Amino acid sequence: MNGKSVYRATLIVVLLGVGVVRAQDGGVPYGITAAPEGAGTGTTAENEALPANSPYNGTPPPGGPPSIGVPPAPVQHPLSNWITYSPPEPTVPLIADTQIKMEDYLRVGPVFPFGTKIFGNTLDTGWGISGGVRSMFFNPTLDRAWTINVGLTNVFNKGIENSGVVIPLRHIIVPVSNPQNPQSPGTTILPLQRVTVRSLNRTSFDLAGGREWYLVGNANQTSGWALRAGVDVGGRYGSAKLNLNERRHRTDVFGAATAAVHTDLELPYKALLFYTGVRVEYDYTWTDIIQRNTGDVEDINLFFTLGLRF
């Protein structure tokens, strides 16, 4: 047999082998074990011989055979409210139970200076007037409140005549006449000048905080009356004007500290609430209006209050 004959015989054998392989049964899908021959007839003996998890236990599984090679469902990550423009979840306010009310007030009354300072011995009983707004932060039962007060106060005291108190002022600039030019007077410095007080006027901005208690009723009454009491402490900052008998007035800024107690009677009328009461204040004022002399002022203020809450 020559070489061409051997080559042809070998090629025929290979082609026949491939045809046999392609003619065989496809068998069981990958991942499923083939059932033994004769299984799946539905008989009890045959089913008992099969494993419990066998897909060929006599009845096909619901929905057909299990899926092969299907990837798991991806995990969902929702977008933030900032990206989707959704409103944020509501938050609980820090003072959810607090009820805020506002009231206006006007206070007038006598001012009694006292003490051993110069003004305590040279100022007579004066008159004060004060007005402003209070914010009241109530508890849920509306019978207690924290308060913040903002207002203006003016106090005027006349000097005591013939008090005998003389105040020394040093290096005071005083005007002098100019015979050559009467329209333009000159000035000179006095090394020492003794003066007496004619009056003292003080105007200030007030800021105070305090606490309020209801003795009868509460702040939510629409009929009848209620009685409350309170305390507050605060400060004042303003301008003072001192009028003297011997020369022109002097001005200076001042600071003050205050402490007060008060009581008020509330009378509701329709949607408004009127109140009236009495307030007693202690006031300590610092000022350099009489130079390095002790120019501090101590007062007891007795104010009568009229107010309106809304």
Secondary structure by P-SEA (a helix, b strand, c coil): ccaaaaaaaaaaaaaaaaaaaaaccccccccccccccccccccaaaaaacccccccccccccccccccccccccbbbbbccccccccccccccccccbbbbbbbbbbbbbbbbbcccccccccccbbbbbbbbbbbbbccccccbbbbbbbbbbbbbbccccccbbbbbcbbbbbbbbcccccbbbbbbbcbbbbbbcbbbbbbbbbbcbbbbbcccccccccbbbbbcccccccccbbbbbbbccbbbbbbcccccccccbbbbbbbccccccccbbbbbbbbbbbccccccccbbbbbbbbbbbbccc
